[in-house]
Amino acid sequence: MDPFDEVYSGHAVPRDRYLPAVDMRDPEFVGGYRIHKYDFGGGNVVTHIHANGPENAAKNGADDLFRNLQKDGSIPLKRHALNTASGEMLASHFAVNYGMPYKYSVAVDSKPFNEAPSAIFSALKHLNQAAKSAVSDEGFKDFNEMLCVGYYEKGKMGYHDDGEKELGPTVASLSLGATAFMSIRLKKRYYTGITTKGNKYDHEAPVLPGCVLEAERKALNAKWGNVTPAEFDTLQKAFYKQHSRELNRNCPELLNMTLMHGDIMVMHGSDLQKYYEHQVVSPGLTRFALTCRHIDPDLVDPAYHWKAVWDPTATITTEEQPKEAATLQRYAPDWNMFRG
């Protein structure tokens, strides 16, 4: 049977690509999900949870979420102001944030969880459970924020990181609708070792797997402390001159993930956002990305804390059921099966 046929009910066939600098662990299977973990070293791991047709079609699964998010007035998506080098302009995507305030390149006002539709709560609980199991970290903290982004007609979000100081080490995202392509690469400074300002070689920048001239940079760094600062400055200038062509290349994409409808992506690691950046390209017509984070309440004005109140153990209400009788009627995979 063709695995890309609509009636195919087996596990998803992965289309991800990665370079040798990234270690892909053996795939795991939970219910109808196929799980791939990509290890960047140092405890920094990206998990791609591939959904299949039956999982998406289950009650309150990805298919229902995708339909519910498009109901009239379901979520107040809008384009927000984006500051660029050319001045202020509107972002190409539509967004709304729920829970704890989250500030990134686009200024988005955060709405309280008690105003969120049931689809948001269903996705929030699903992502919280999946991420908690995927990272296998006893220090995991329940998500208290969700950014809902709508992409329409070839939308994209360029290279960026989720490294704001308020954020915890885990980010989880559910993809609904059109297929998207997410790529991860080293930031330019860590790919080359050259500072973004001053164009100087930084011997303190870590030499990470996948960077350019890895062996040569390690050899140069080993000389630090064995020569005078002036002598090392001469060495690094000669190094830059000798390898200027390699050092001015674009950073290669270490990991490319094809995010299909219903897929979950989890990024976890204290240094993942520091050393790497990612972009998402959505060439299709309509796609939603529901992305959760834990934002440190101590770094947020207490006046906004009430917006993030939600109970991870509570049942999910739906428009069809009264609150007192509501339950989450869908197949719930045993996420503990893929801990580790």
URKA-V22592 format. One line per field, one symbol per residue. phi: phi as a letter, one per 40 degrees, with the letter a starting at -180 (. if undefined). burial: b if it has 24 or more other C-alpha atoms within 12 Angstrom, else e. A space follows every 10 residues. Layout:
phi = ???
burial = ???
//
This chain:
phi = .ccbccccbc ccccbcbacd cbcccccbbb fccbbbbbcc gggcbbbbbc cbdcccccdg cccccccccc cdgcbccacb cbcbcchcac ccbbaabbgc dbbbcbcbcc bcccbccdcc cccccccccc cdcccfbccd bdcbabbbbb bbfgcabcda bbbdcccccb bbbbbbgccb bbbbaccdcc cbgcccbgfb cbccccccdg ccfdcccccc ccccgcbcdc cccccccccc ccbdcccbcc ccccabbccc dgcbbbbaic bccccbbbbb bbcccbabbb bbabbcccbb ddcbccccca bccccccbcc bcdcbcacca cbcccccbch
burial = eeeeeeeeeb bbbbebebee bbbbeeebbb bbbbbbbbbb eeebbbbbbb bbbbbbbeeb bbbbbbebbe eeeebbbbeb eeeeeeeeee bbbbbbbbbb bbbeebbbbb bbbebbbbbb bbbbbbbbbb bbbbbbeeee bbbbbbbbbb bbeebbbeeb bbbeebbbbb bbbbbbbbbb bbbbbbbbbb bbbbeeeeeb bbbebbbbbb bbbeebbeeb beeeeeeeee eeeebbeebb eeeeeebeee bbbbbbbbbb bbbbbbbbbb bbbbbbbbbb bbeeebbbbb bbbbbbbeee eeebbebbbb eeeebbbbee eeeeeeebee eeeebeebeb
//
